[in-house]
Amino acid sequence: MKQKTVKIIWAVFILVIMVSSVIGFMYQPENTNEVNDGSVNYNGFKFINNNGYWVLEKDGQSYYFTNLPDDVKSIEIPQISINNQKQYFLYDYKDLQNNLGIVSGKLRLVLNNKGVTVVDACIKEENCPNDWPVKDCTNDGFYFKISNQSRVYKDDKCYVLEGSLTDINKEVDKINYIILGVFGE
């Protein structure tokens, strides 16, 4: 008789665990940012992790980010206003050897999908390819400047993204989130 009672107690115990786990899955909190499929939701936008990048599908286009919105929302950015459908990407040409062109390419994709034409340009003539114009911040654009100081500011008609390659990558992600409306701004 005693052995039968022990079996019944174990059966009830296992049944309680199974029922409570089913209830737990059914009533998970809905306000969590993490989703079970490895994605993250932010302000109604779903970011899917794909080989170390966060991918946002919006308007039939895939946008790639290295940083999630929470990782870059504290970066101060002046109000972004694209008034000209032609924007220059300004570089000191030697900085492009540091993969700066790959980082700026994320911003290029967002601007192109908004109907903006992007033209590569040098900030100075030294080492500049013959087919690139030499421009400065009297032209509409974005100046990508490798520096020890991390900041984004407006200089005349261009936005200066300054810092290490990692800093500029974060700054580009933040600007892209702003342009795409992820922050609701």
N, C-alpha and C positions, 0 to 999 in steps of 0.2 A: 504494500500500500504506500509506503514511504517513497519508494522509487517512482511510482506513478505520480505522486504529488510534485516531486522534483521536476519531472518531465513536463507537467502542466505549467508549472511556474516558468520554466525556460521557454516554453512555447508562447506564453503570454508576454514575456519580456521581449522576445524577438518580434512578435506582432506589434507591440507598442513602438519599438524602434522603427520598424518599417512604415507604420502609419505616420509617425511624427516626421520622418524624412520626406514622405510624400507631401505632407502639409507644408513643410518647410520650403520645398521647391515651388509649391503653388502660391505661397504668400510671401515671396521675397520682396523687399522694399523696392519700389520702382524709381526712387530718386537717386539711385546710385549711378555714377558715371561709368563704371566698369560693367561691361556686358560679357556674358559667358563665352562669347565667340572670339574674344581677344580684341574687341573693338572698344572704343570710348565714345560716349556721347557728350557733346558740349553745346549748350544753347540750341538743341534740336539738330545739330550736325553730327553725323556719325563718321568717326575716324577708324579706319581698319589698319591694323599693323601688317605691313608687308615687307619682309626682309629688312627690318630696322627703320623703315620709313612709315609715317602715318599718311594714309591715303584718304582724301576727301573726294567723294563723287558729287559734283554739283553741275547742274545744267548739261548733263551728258559728257562732262569733262572730268578727268582725274587730275587732282592736284596733290603734289607730294610735299610733305613737311618732315623736317627732322625733329621738330619740337611740337609738343601739344600746346593748345592755347594757354592752359594754366602755367606752362613753363616760361612763357614769354609775355604774359599780360602785364607784368610790372615794368617792362621796358618803356621808357618815355619816348613817344613819337610825336612830332608836331602834326597838326591836322593835315591829312593827305588829301590833296585836291589836284586832280589831273585835268587841267584846263585845255591842254593841247593834245591832239591826237598823234603827235610825234614827240617822242621822248628820247633823249640821248642817255646812254649808259656810259658814263665817264670813268676812265681808268688811267692810272699810271701803268703803262703797258707792261712793265716788269712785274707788277703784282699779279698779272694773269697766270704766271707760272705757278702760283700757289693755289690753283683750283678756284680762283675767284670767279671765273667765267661760269663754272658749274653752279656755284651758289647764286649768282645773279640770274642764271637761267631760269630759276624757279619764279622770280619776279617777272621775267620776260614772258613766260607762259601765261601768267595771270593777266598781264597788260595786253598781250596779243589777243586773248580771249575776250577782252573788253573793247576790242577794236582799235587799240593803240599800237602804232608802229614804233618799234624800238630800233635805234641806230647806235651801233658801237662807235665810240669816239675816244680819243686820247686827250688827257688833260694837258699834256705837253708834247712837243715834237720829238723829243729824244726817244729813240727805239720804236716810234710809232710806225705801223705798217703804212705803205703809200696809199692804200685804198681806204684808210680810216681818216675822217676829218679830225682836226684839232679843235676842241670846243672847251668852254668853261661854264661857270654857273650863271652866265648871262643868258644861257639857253635852258629851256625846260628839260629836266632830266634827273638822274640819280647818279651821284658820284660815289663810287665804291673805293674807300680809302683805307688801306692797311695801316694800322697805327697801334700804339700802346694804350691809347685812350679809347674807351668804348662809349659812343654816343651817336645819336641821330639828331640832326638839326637842319634847318632850312637856311640856305645861303643864296640870296637873290632868288633865282628861279629854279634852283635844284635842291634836292634833298641829299644831304651828305650822310652816308652810312659809314661810320668810322669804327675801327677796332681790329681785333684779330680776326682771322677767317671764321673761327667759331662764333665770335660776337656778331659779325656781319651776317652769318647764317641765321642766327636768332633774330636779328633785326629784320631780315628779309621775310622770315616766317611771320613775324608780327605785322609787318606792312601787308603781306598777302592776306592775313586773317582780317585786317581792317577793310581792304578792298573787297573781299568776298563777303563781308557782312557777318562774319562769325562772331564778333564781339557785340553785334547788335548796334553798332554805332552808325 
